[in-house]
Amino acid sequence: MKIIGIVGRDSVLLEATKDELAQVMGESSTYSLDKKDAFEVGSEIKVNEIFEAIHEIKENKETVLELTEKLGGLAMAARKLARLKPFRKDEKEKA
């Protein structure tokens, strides 16, 4: 992506490949986009909304990491439970 011009006080004119724009939109490439005409002249890409979501994830990174760790432990416990054989009626009476 390259700045090719300044337009007013707060705006710039960019040159970018379609794949770069697709990646900014959260896709791996233009092949992933549903809309074939997503890059028509005058199309608007709401970059602020995309980066607000990324910023929110970044601010909650520690919480996300903690939850990921807890869910991993829970998944491991569930796998262990799934491997256990249920009590047979006669074993249940002995216990």
N, C-alpha and C positions, 0 to 999 in steps of 0.2 A: 504494500500500500504506500502511496506516495502523495504528498501534498503538492498540488500543481498550481494552486492559486489561493489568494485570500479574498474572501467575499464579505465585506463589512467588518465590523469590529469583532464579532464572535463566531464567524463562520469561515470554513475553509472548503476548497474544492479538492476532492480526492481522485486519484486514479487507483483502481484496484481491480484485480482479476475477479471473475465471477466466483471462482472457488474461494478466494479470500473473503468475499462477501457472504458466501454460504457458510463459511466457518464462523464468521462474526455472528451469524444467525443461529449458530449451534448445530450446524450440519457438518458432515465430513467433506462433502463436495456438492457441486451443483446437481449431481445425479440423485442426491438424497432429497432434493426439494420437490414438493408436490406441485407447486405452481410453475408451469413452464415459462410464464411471462413475469416472473418475480423481479426481473432486472430491466424492465422497460424504462425509458426516459421518464422521469417524474416519479418513479416508485420511491416510496419512503420506507426506510429501514429504521425501526424504533430501537436504536442502539441503547438509549438510556434505560429502557425497560429490561433489556438483556443484562446490562451491567449492574443494574440494581439487584437483580436476582443473584448474580455472581457475588456481589458485595455482601449480601445477606448470608449466603452460604459461608463466605470467608469469615464473617464476624461470628458465626456460630460453629466454627471449625472444631473447637474443643468438645462441644456438646455432641456434634456429629461423630467424632472419634470415639467418645465414651459410649454412645448408643451402639455404634458399630461393634465395639468390643463386647458389650453386653449381649447383643443379638447373636454374635458368633458363639458365645458361651451357651446361650439358650439353644441354639441350633445343635451344638455338640451334645448337650444333655438330651435333646429330643431324639437324636440318632441313637444314643445309648439306650434310651427307653424303648425305642422301636425294635432293638435287637433282643430285648428281654422276652423270654417266653412267658406267656400268661400261666398263672397257676392252674394245675389240673385240680379237679374237685378233690381227689384224695390227698394231694399235697397241701391244699388249703386247710383241710381239717386237721392235719398233723401240726401245722404251724401255730 
